[in-house]
Amino acid sequence: MAGVTPAPRRSSGFSLSFTRVWLPLAIVIAGVVLIVIGHGSYSNLANTHSLESAAGVSLLLVALIVWMLNWMYRLSIRSNEEREDEELAREYFDRTGHWPDEE
């Protein structure tokens, strides 16, 4: 079977859903809980409540980063699929002399 490439593995629905939705949501919830525990205060570093609030805000930023990484990954996958579709259309044009969507 030389020259045969295996089909790309697709992630299961649960792991994909977990990574895209539930992981950022869990991080946001943890961040909000820390902000609530810290009473939303930010007075000085000697106050332990201000450290909890700062950790909560940091977790909110981490959740945003995780969501954005997932979004950028999906954009790159979509771009690759569009590039492959364009390549197939060009090969069709080379064979037939017209584009696939033309009559």
TORTORFI-209729 format. One record per residue (C-alpha): residue number from 0; residue in one letter; x, y, z. Coordinates in Angstrom, 1 decimal, always signed. Layout:
! TORTORFI-209729
    nr   rest       c1       c2       c3
   NUM      A        X        Y        Z
...
//
This chain:
! TORTORFI-209729
    nr   rest       c1       c2       c3
     0      M     +0.0     +0.0     +0.0
     1      A     +2.7     +2.4     -1.0
     2      G     +1.5     +6.0     -1.6
     3      V     -1.7     +5.6     +0.3
     4      T     -2.2     +8.1     +3.1
     5      P     -4.4     +7.3     +6.0
     6      A     -7.5     +9.3     +6.5
     7      P     -7.2    +12.1     +9.1
     8      R     -8.4    +11.1    +12.5
     9      R    -11.4    +13.1    +13.7
    10      S    -11.8    +14.0    +17.4
    11      S    -14.7    +12.5    +19.2
    12      G    -17.7    +14.8    +19.7
    13      F    -17.1    +14.9    +23.5
    14      S    -13.5    +15.9    +23.4
    15      L    -14.1    +18.5    +20.7
    16      S    -17.0    +19.9    +22.6
    17      F    -15.1    +19.9    +25.9
    18      T    -12.1    +21.7    +24.4
    19      R    -14.1    +24.3    +22.5
    20      V    -16.9    +25.1    +25.0
    21      W    -16.7    +23.5    +28.4
    22      L    -13.0    +24.1    +29.2
    23      P    -13.1    +27.8    +28.6
    24      L    -16.5    +28.0    +30.4
    25      A    -15.1    +26.0    +33.4
    26      I    -12.1    +28.4    +33.6
    27      V    -14.5    +31.4    +33.5
    28      I    -16.6    +30.0    +36.3
    29      A    -13.5    +29.4    +38.4
    30      G    -12.4    +33.0    +37.7
    31      V    -15.8    +34.4    +38.7
    32      V    -15.8    +32.3    +41.9
    33      L    -12.4    +33.7    +42.8
    34      I    -13.5    +37.2    +42.2
    35      V    -16.6    +36.7    +44.3
    36      I    -14.6    +35.1    +47.1
    37      G    -12.2    +38.1    +46.9
    38      H    -15.1    +40.5    +47.1
    39      G    -13.8    +42.1    +43.9
    40      S    -11.4    +44.2    +45.9
    41      Y     -7.9    +45.2    +44.9
    42      S     -6.5    +47.3    +47.6
    43      N     -2.9    +46.2    +48.3
    44      L     -0.8    +43.0    +48.3
    45      A     -1.1    +42.5    +52.0
    46      N     -4.9    +41.9    +51.6
    47      T     -5.5    +38.2    +50.8
    48      H     -8.8    +39.0    +49.2
    49      S     -7.1    +41.2    +46.6
    50      L     -4.9    +38.2    +45.6
    51      E     -8.0    +36.0    +45.1
    52      S     -9.6    +38.7    +42.9
    53      A     -6.4    +39.1    +40.9
    54      A     -6.2    +35.3    +40.4
    55      G     -9.9    +35.4    +39.3
    56      V     -9.2    +38.1    +36.7
    57      S     -6.1    +36.1    +35.5
    58      L     -8.3    +33.1    +35.0
    59      L    -10.8    +35.1    +33.0
    60      L     -7.9    +36.1    +30.7
    61      V     -6.7    +32.5    +30.4
    62      A    -10.2    +31.5    +29.4
    63      L    -10.2    +34.1    +26.7
    64      I     -6.9    +32.9    +25.4
    65      V     -8.1    +29.3    +25.3
    66      W    -11.2    +30.3    +23.4
    67      M     -9.1    +32.4    +21.0
    68      L     -6.7    +29.5    +20.3
    69      N     -9.6    +27.2    +19.6
    70      W    -11.1    +29.8    +17.2
    71      M     -7.8    +30.4    +15.4
    72      Y     -7.3    +26.6    +15.0
    73      R    -10.8    +26.3    +13.5
    74      L     -9.9    +29.2    +11.1
    75      S     -6.7    +27.4    +10.0
    76      I     -8.6    +24.1     +9.4
    77      R    -11.3    +25.9     +7.3
    78      S     -8.6    +27.7     +5.3
    79      N     -6.9    +24.4     +4.5
    80      E    -10.2    +22.9     +3.4
    81      E    -10.9    +25.9     +1.1
    82      R     -7.4    +25.6     -0.3
    83      E     -8.0    +21.9     -1.1
    84      D    -11.4    +22.7     -2.7
    85      E     -9.7    +25.4     -4.9
    86      E     -7.0    +22.9     -5.9
    87      L     -9.7    +20.3     -6.9
    88      A    -11.5    +23.0     -9.0
    89      R     -8.3    +23.9    -10.8
    90      E     -7.6    +20.2    -11.6
    91      Y    -11.1    +19.9    -12.9
    92      F    -10.6    +23.1    -15.0
    93      D     -7.3    +21.6    -16.4
    94      R     -9.1    +18.4    -17.5
    95      T    -12.4    +19.9    -18.9
    96      G    -11.6    +23.5    -19.8
    97      H    -14.3    +25.0    -17.6
    98      W    -14.9    +25.5    -13.9
    99      P    -17.0    +23.0    -11.9
   100      D    -19.8    +25.5    -11.2
   101      E    -20.1    +26.6    -14.8
   102      E    -22.7    +25.0    -17.2
//
